[in-house]
Amino acid sequence: MSNKRIIIYSLAFLIVLIFGISRITYTQDHLRLGLHPYLPATELINRFTPLAEYLSKALGQPVDIHIAKDYKDHIDGVGTDKVDIAFLGPASYVRVVSLYGKKPILARLEIKGKSTFQGIFIVKKESTLRTLKDLKGKRFAFGDPESTMGHHVPRYTLLKAGVRVEDFSGHVFLNNHNNIAMGVLVGDYDAGAVKEDVFYEYEKRGLKELARTQEIPEHLFVASNKLPAKKVRALKKALYHLKDTIRGKVILSILRDSTTGISPAADRDYDNLRIILQQLEKEGVTP
């Protein structure tokens, strides 16, 4: 963990303490905030604990963090309302809607004022690879099969470039984006695909960008269909107003260094991703 992030965490917990989270009086049972394991569990807990505490105070009800064992487990848990609030990758959200029907959308992330993001194909700095076509005959690392930027969108980008997994000398699916970056850095794989923020975190350690995917709508928060409408409205209000206070800005920065806000979202925002997933299905690419 970088010194910058440690400082941010320390500041966040100091602000939380000043604002008196420990003095909240709760009136109802706990709510579950469900997360997919896109990062190691300890890092997810560090990133989302200040947000969970903030939502606890806003709702007057404790919010606990629940990390799914894998993306499929998360999708099923959200779809069957086993969590009350969920943070989802875009492809996972589309899968939830396809399998279980729509869920109340609370909001989506804004990173540096943008509510879309890209995936980055990574190689070591000294790599002689220059284009996606150069990946033929190489070893490639994907993330979880259900990951938006660890698998779905990079896989689509590769197909558009005329590269199929059969063209690799080998490929693997790893648990999270950090594992992909580390695997490429140590030379286990010639290339991989990760989210932008993970690339920037590991770039200074010896990675470089080979190519980028197209822009996709950002990660989002949804609510269980069992959550009362009044509670859904309170969650939306709390999330939208995070960027309006110093404490809220710190909480946002812990979620991701360059998070500038959480904004409204609609199901139709993810239609371009639906098209990508449909195209992958036609090519026989399924989770």
Secondary structure, DSSP 4 states (H G I P E B T S, - for coil): --HHHHHHHHHHHHHHHHTTGGG----SPPEEEEE--SS-HHHHHHHHHHHHHHHHHHHTS-EEEEE-SSHHHHHHHHHTT-SSEEEE-HHHHHHHHHHH----EEEEEEETTBSEE-EEEEEETT----SGGGGTTSEEEE--TT-IIIIIHHHHHHHHTT--GGGSSEEEE-SSHHHHHHHHHTTS-SEEEEEHHHHHHHHHHHEEEEEE---EEPPEEEE-TTS-HHHHHHHHHHHHGGGGSHHHHHHHHHHSTTEEEEE---GGGGHHHHHHHHHHHHTT---
